């Protein structure tokens, strides 16, 4: 996709909202020919890997392991032995900041482009099971769900959002009960082998061997990573020395048997961000931990700034 320089946050009809998209006027027969979102049922026990089955408000393993469904609708499949801290992953404050920032629509073009890529990859697929590995507070997966529901083609999609942060999954569960939200680890995704057609990994840490185990033989991964110009204006302020880093290499992906089949970039300039948006942007990114005290103070002093968004979309296939 060609870069979209000069983007000024033109609202997308399918991003930034938590309601279903209105379909164009059509007959009832035509309306039935859109993608249907169905519950994902490919969960696996995080303790022994056996398939789980839902029994009312629990998921049960043949060996007797039981996992309660929380009041909000999500399931915690992260056993204590897989934790490296008491509350792994993003903090409640980071999740809250990210939710505010994303709902403002600044990153709406990223969600729209992701949806386009997914729909292209699933063009010949009548049913698809999709995992957002590291789903955060669920913004991108919810936007994808709405795009798929508006897709003028008969079929089904089962969506799973997985994150190691319980705060992230609790926030995500408030977005939609059509999506299966799980607390779990990308290192050992609690999903049955070869039960996914597509894995999404946005601004995350892909673990290709683990992903391969969960993917069907012709499964795919869509990676979304920052490009070298991403947030360049803010980075100039918070860092004494600026480093332009390319997206992560694909050596580990190739070693796991994946090949690159598509690569494109999205670049645009935001409208000026206000002080609260700047604070949220810093809090929701790794820059919060990488910058110095002086860098944070410089960011806090900003009243507004327009930034470049530079994102790379890469599709990998087995």
C-alpha positions in Angstrom: 0.0 0.0 0.0 1.4 3.4 -0.9 2.1 5.8 1.9 -0.6 8.2 2.9 1.4 11.3 3.7 -0.6 14.3 4.9 -3.3 12.2 6.7 -5.2 14.5 9.0 -7.3 12.0 11.0 -10.1 11.8 8.5 -12.6 9.6 10.3 -13.2 6.1 9.1 -16.7 4.8 9.3 -15.5 1.5 10.7 -13.0 2.7 13.3 -13.2 4.5 16.6 -16.6 3.2 17.5 -17.8 0.1 19.5 -21.0 -0.5 17.5 -21.6 -2.6 14.5 -21.2 -1.0 11.1 -24.4 -0.1 9.3 -24.7 -2.2 6.2 -25.7 -0.6 2.9 -29.4 -1.0 1.9 -29.9 -4.5 0.7 -32.4 -7.3 0.8 -32.5 -9.8 3.7 -31.1 -12.5 1.5 -28.1 -10.2 0.6 -27.6 -9.3 4.3 -27.2 -13.0 5.2 -24.2 -13.2 2.8 -21.9 -11.3 5.1 -19.2 -12.8 7.3 -20.6 -14.1 10.6 -18.5 -14.0 13.8 -18.8 -17.2 15.8 -17.4 -18.3 19.2 -13.9 -19.8 19.1 -13.9 -23.3 20.5 -10.2 -24.3 19.9 -9.0 -23.6 23.4 -6.4 -26.0 25.0 -5.5 -26.6 28.6 -2.4 -24.6 29.5 -1.3 -27.3 31.9 -1.4 -30.4 29.7 -2.4 -29.2 26.2 -5.6 -31.2 25.9 -8.6 -29.7 24.3 -11.0 -27.7 26.5 -14.7 -27.9 26.3 -17.1 -25.3 27.6 -19.5 -26.3 30.4 -21.7 -23.4 31.4 -19.4 -20.9 33.1 -16.3 -23.1 32.9 -13.8 -24.6 30.5 -13.0 -28.2 31.3 -10.0 -30.4 30.5 -10.4 -34.3 30.2 -8.0 -34.6 33.1 -10.2 -32.5 35.4 -8.5 -29.1 35.1 -11.1 -26.3 35.3 -11.0 -22.7 34.3 -13.7 -20.3 35.2 -15.2 -17.8 32.8 -15.0 -14.3 34.5 -18.0 -12.2 34.9 -16.8 -9.9 32.1 -16.6 -13.0 29.8 -12.8 -13.6 29.5 -10.9 -16.7 30.7 -7.5 -16.8 32.5 -5.4 -19.5 31.0 -2.1 -18.3 32.4 -1.0 -20.8 35.2 1.3 -19.4 37.9 4.2 -21.5 36.6 4.1 -19.5 33.4 4.3 -16.2 35.2 7.6 -14.3 35.6 6.1 -11.7 37.9 2.9 -11.2 39.9 1.2 -9.1 37.2 3.1 -9.7 33.9 2.6 -7.5 30.9 1.3 -4.0 30.6 0.1 -2.2 33.7 -3.4 -1.0 34.3 -2.2 2.6 33.7 -0.6 1.7 30.3 -3.8 -0.1 29.2 -6.0 2.9 30.2 -3.7 5.3 28.4 -3.6 3.2 25.2 -7.4 2.8 25.2 -7.9 6.6 25.4 -5.4 7.2 22.7 -6.7 4.6 20.3 -10.3 5.5 20.8 -9.4 9.1 19.7 -8.9 7.7 16.2 -5.3 8.8 15.7 -4.3 5.3 14.6 -7.6 4.6 12.7 -5.7 4.2 9.4 -3.6 1.4 10.9 -6.8 -0.5 11.9 -8.2 0.1 8.4 -5.1 -1.2 6.6 -4.9 -4.2 8.9 -8.5 -5.1 8.0 -7.7 -4.7 4.3 -4.8 -7.1 4.6 -6.7 -9.7 6.6 -9.6 -9.6 4.1 -7.2 -10.0 1.2 -5.5 -13.0 2.9 -8.9 -14.6 3.6 -10.3 -13.9 0.1 -10.6 -17.6 -0.7 -11.5 -18.8 2.9 -15.0 -19.6 3.9 -14.2 -20.1 7.6 -11.3 -18.6 9.5 -9.9 -18.8 13.0 -7.8 -15.7 13.8 -5.6 -15.0 16.9 -4.5 -11.5 17.9 -1.3 -12.5 19.8 -0.7 -9.7 22.3 -4.1 -8.1 21.8 -3.7 -5.4 24.4 -7.0 -3.7 25.3 -8.6 -5.1 22.1 -9.0 -2.1 19.9 -7.5 -3.6 16.7 -9.4 -6.9 17.0 -12.7 -5.2 17.6 -12.2 -3.0 14.6 -11.3 -6.1 12.5 -14.4 -7.8 13.7 -16.6 -5.0 12.5 -14.8 -5.0 9.1 -15.3 -8.7 8.7 -19.0 -8.4 9.7 -19.4 -5.8 6.9 -17.6 -8.1 4.4 -20.1 -8.9 1.5 -19.3 -12.6 1.4 -20.8 -15.6 3.1 -18.5 -17.2 5.7 -17.6 -17.4 9.4 -14.7 -16.1 11.5 -13.8 -17.0 15.0 -11.6 -14.4 16.8 -9.4 -14.9 19.8 -7.5 -12.1 21.6 -4.6 -13.2 23.8 -2.5 -11.1 26.2 -0.4 -11.9 29.2 -1.7 -8.7 31.0 -4.8 -9.4 32.9 -5.5 -5.7 32.9 -5.4 -5.7 29.1 -7.8 -8.7 28.8 -10.2 -7.2 31.3 -10.4 -4.0 29.2 -10.7 -6.0 26.0 -13.6 -8.1 27.3 -15.6 -4.9 27.8 -15.5 -4.3 24.0 -17.2 -7.4 22.7 -18.5 -10.8 23.9 -18.3 -12.1 20.3 -14.5 -12.4 20.7 -12.9 -15.0 22.9 -10.6 -13.0 25.2 -7.8 -15.0 27.0 -5.1 -14.2 29.5 -2.2 -16.3 28.4 1.3 -16.3 27.0 2.6 -16.1 23.4 5.3 -18.6 24.5 2.7 -21.3 25.0 -0.6 -20.1 23.5 -3.5 -22.1 25.1 -4.9 -23.2 21.7 -5.1 -26.5 20.0 -2.5 -27.5 17.4 -3.1 -26.4 13.8 -6.3 -24.7 14.8 -5.7 -21.3 13.3 -5.6 -19.9 9.8 -4.1 -16.5 10.7 -2.2 -14.9 13.6 -1.9 -11.1 14.0 1.1 -9.7 15.9 0.9 -5.9 16.2 3.8 -4.0 17.8 4.6 -7.2 19.7 7.1 -10.0 20.1 6.4 -12.9 17.8 7.4 -16.4 18.9 7.5 -18.2 15.6 7.9 -21.8 16.8 4.9 -21.4 19.1 2.9 -19.7 16.4 3.7 -22.4 13.9 2.4 -25.1 16.3 -1.0 -23.3 16.4 -1.3 -22.6 12.6 -2.8 -24.9 10.0 -0.4 -26.2 7.3 -1.0 -23.1 5.1 -1.4 -20.7 8.0 -0.2 -17.1 7.9 1.1 -14.4 10.2 0.6 -10.7 9.7 3.2 -8.6 11.5 2.7 -4.9 12.1 5.8 -3.1 13.2 7.0 0.6 13.5 9.2 1.9 10.6 12.3 4.1 11.1 10.3 7.3 10.9 7.6 6.3 13.4 6.9 9.1 15.9 10.2 10.7 14.8 9.1 14.2 16.0 8.5 13.0 19.5 11.6 10.9 19.5 13.8 13.9 18.6 12.6 15.6 21.8 12.9 12.8 24.3 16.2 11.2 23.2 19.6 13.0 23.1 20.6 10.8 20.1 18.2 9.7 17.5 18.4 6.2 16.1 16.4 5.2 13.0 15.8 1.4 13.4 14.3 -0.7 10.7 11.6 -3.2 11.5 12.9 -6.4 13.2 14.5 -9.0 10.9 12.9 -12.2 9.9 15.7 -14.7 10.5 13.8 -16.5 13.2 10.7 -16.6 11.1 12.6 -18.2 8.2 14.2 -20.7 10.6 10.7 -21.7 11.8 9.6 -22.3 8.2 7.9 -19.1 7.3 8.4 -17.1 4.1 7.6 -13.5 3.4 4.8 -13.1 0.9 3.8 -9.5 1.2 5.4 -6.3 2.5 4.0 -2.7 2.4 4.1 0.5 4.4 1.7 3.0 5.7 2.9 6.5 6.5 0.9 9.6 7.4 1.1 12.7 9.5 -1.3 13.2 12.4 -3.2 16.4 13.2 -1.5 18.1 16.2 -1.9 16.0 19.4 -2.8 17.8 22.6 -1.0 17.5 25.9 -3.2 14.6 27.1 -2.7 12.6 23.9 1.1 13.2 24.1 1.1 11.9 27.7 -1.0 8.8 26.7 1.2 8.1 23.7 4.3 8.2 25.8 2.8 6.0 28.5 1.5 3.4 26.1 4.8 2.8 24.3 8.2 1.4 25.3 9.6 4.9 25.1 8.3 5.5 28.6 11.0 3.1 29.9 13.8 4.0 27.5 13.9 7.7 27.8 15.6 9.6 30.6 14.1 11.8 33.3 15.0 14.8 31.2 13.3 13.3 28.1 10.1 12.7 30.0 10.1 16.2 31.3 10.6 17.6 27.8 7.6 15.5 26.6 5.5 16.7 29.6 6.2 20.3 28.7 4.7 19.9 25.2 1.3 21.4 24.6 0.9 20.0 21.1 2.8 18.2 18.4 2.1 16.6 15.1 3.9 13.3 14.6 4.7 10.9 11.7 3.2 7.5 11.8 5.3 5.0 9.9 4.1 1.4 10.1 5.2 -1.7 8.1 2.8 -4.6 7.4 4.4 -7.9 6.5 2.7 -11.2 5.7 4.4 -14.5 6.4 3.2 -17.9 5.2 4.2 -21.5 5.9 
